[in-house]
Amino acid sequence: MLRTYRRLLLAGLLLSLPGTGLQTAAAQAAYYPGPVEAWERRTPQQVGLNPALLQEAINFARANETKSPRDLELAHYQTFGREPFGEAIGPFAERGDPTGIILRNGYIVAEWGDPHRADMTFSVTKSFLSTTIGLAYDRRMIRSLQDTVARYMGPVVPVASERSYTGTESMGRSRPLQPFAGEHNRRITWDQLLRQTSDWEGTLWGKPDWADRPSNNPSEWLSRKRSEPGTVYEYNDVRVNALALAALNVWRRPLPEVLREFVMDPIGASPTWRWYGYDNSWVLLDGRAIQSVSGGGHWGGGMFISARDQARFGYLTLRRGRWRDRQILSEAWVRMALTPTAVQPTYGFMNWFVNTDRKFLPSAPASAFAHMGNGTNMIYVDPENDLVIVARWIEQKAIDGLVQRVLASLQRNAARAHR
């Protein structure tokens, strides 16, 4: 056991040295779980955590359950559903109990709720979407993230029931979508879409870009001046869905299929996760109908996934894209994903929230990051402490308090607090 502990300690030290070339060796030396249920556990004491303080953190997470309804469609209509064009167009589901899982050195240390339940994860879906872009980039399907997206896009023909009409009624109504045409949109790069700085304009799947979190001044909704791509950060799910459609055009196959083959199966995820789009987001591509998936659950859809599978993905990002002897996402991609956006320093690629100057999570190290979604759904990743924390259905204002309490349970921190 002492030898194993020393090996894991060495791995942690190596992982704390970015850019040295030693991170790959550290990741190879680390423990990785087997597929699905083949995941070893450790007691808190075995991995240097104080069990009483860790239980306090779990109790805190449970006590701070989100106040939103468990019926997530009802929750939608009480929030985003009030926006213009806010009607649901994708699936919703009733959520489960507050749930979470804590990993230390890759081992399961604690779980609560129902970690096997596949629930909506809202904007954590964006991290899976950006991963499909990373896979394409690593394979040189996207040559540079500074390339304009327009260079990779062909005409998009939607599958829609209203196409059943014939004759002169159909004139002008069967034109393909050109989401990256026009003076503004054709200058947008992959990097700008990934960082939510594109200011893409248009309507996709019946949702205008201005209808997502619209300004308080309705007179500006249709007429405001567009910002130069890359100069202004704005969280906008219509633009995220435009990125998903662009990724589909690059891969020419369903993105859930890409994710399963190149990420989820290799990391041993369960067969229960699903990734949905909208009722009207089907397109014709290479002779078959394919659903363009959404980057979250804003109008329904997105990833439905268990806390266990979220933890596997979080652990993959903790190990900087490596799983055992396989580099699933390149070190270069992970490094870019964690690079702060100039105009929004707590955001990397979607949806990698970085802790620049400890502004995002004040209680966490500056090197920590998180994949975040409404709900709140959080996958907290802490390379400095070799920790992954998944917390689901917790109040957003409580996430830093949870991280603070888990970090306090580290033996060295607990000992320091009692001096």
Secondary structure, 3 states (H helix, E strand, C coil): CHHHHHHHHHHHHHHCCCCCCCHHHHHHHCCCCCCCCCCCECCCHHHCECHHHHHHHHHHHHHCECCCCCEHHHHHHHCHHHCCCCCCCCCCCECCCCEEEEEECCEEEEEECCCCCCEECHHHHHHHHHHHHHHHHHCCCCCCCCCEHHHHCCCEEECCHHHHCCHHHHCCCCCCECCCCCCCHHHCEHHHHHCCCCCCCCEECCEEHHHCCCCCCHHHCCCCCCCCCCCCCCCCHHHHHHHHHHHHHHHCCCHHHHHHHHHHCCCCCCCCCEEEEEEEEEEEECCEEEEEECCCCCCCCEEEECHHHHHHHHHHHHCCCEECCEECCCHHHHHHHCCCECCECCECCCCEEECHHHCCCCCCCCCCEEEEECCCEEEEEECCCCEEEEEECECHHHHHHHHHHHHHCEHHHHHHHCC
